């Protein structure tokens, strides 16, 4: 990361959607994208933006607790994105919103999300796995040894990612198993607005979760002809967390078949508190030998 680039400021800018001032039967917001050397909008970005758009139609005390979305088309980072929010339902404790992201008049992402006021109730969570090294004991990815596009992606990313063990960017070292653990956090502090931290957590949730499928089959991101695309994404926010503190993303893939793979994940604070659960199905196409 060079001194001239502040990737976290870029993330905060894309999360700062503008109210278009237009009203039909839906609320309309507009936003921009981070520059991406791949030429495609990062899925976690548009996911986080749709959460922001839907949240703008609700009071701050009613917060997102679940979302289910589909990636419909690749987005162009050079073009703006329009977000339409349909206020499907508002109850005494819960609200439902359907949000779609558009470019060139067609949807690129469609999401339905549920929001709830804070409410006391039964509480438990699956504990964090034992024996995980602390983030300071894990090595950052050696970007200089990677392909120039991967090197730029990592250097301009707002997220510091530390794999427990090795990454799968260039090679797949160690056992080929459908599971991994990754420490991650934003590269600097971002203030105390809980809405920003919730949206940024959605941004982080799309990072590395596809890798459990690749790791299981010994396929690195650098494999010639490899094609990976997120198909859908589900997320549940359980508890508040800061994305500028270290979070552990525990991931596994229970199934892969027919050019698709399913990955699930649990996100914990450093203290071992479960803050979110994630599931994603991805298209994975590996050229035959």
DAUR-V337180 format. One record per run of one state. SS is the DSSP state (H for helix, E for strand, - for the rest). FROM is the first residue (numbers start at 1). LEN is the number of residues. If there is no record, write none. Layout:
ss->SS from->FROM len->LEN
ss->SS from->FROM len->LEN
//
This chain:
ss->- from->1 len->6
ss->H from->7 len->9
ss->- from->16 len->2
ss->E from->18 len->6
ss->- from->24 len->3
ss->E from->27 len->5
ss->- from->32 len->11
ss->H from->43 len->13
ss->- from->56 len->6
ss->E from->62 len->10
ss->- from->72 len->9
ss->E from->81 len->10
ss->- from->91 len->3
ss->E from->94 len->10
ss->- from->104 len->2
ss->E from->106 len->12
ss->- from->118 len->17
ss->H from->135 len->3
ss->- from->138 len->5
ss->H from->143 len->3
ss->- from->146 len->2
ss->H from->148 len->8
ss->- from->156 len->3
ss->E from->159 len->5
ss->- from->164 len->15
ss->E from->179 len->8
ss->- from->187 len->7
ss->H from->194 len->12
ss->- from->206 len->5
ss->H from->211 len->6
ss->- from->217 len->10
ss->E from->227 len->11
ss->- from->238 len->9
ss->E from->247 len->11
ss->- from->258 len->2
ss->E from->260 len->10
ss->- from->270 len->4
ss->E from->274 len->12
ss->- from->286 len->4
//
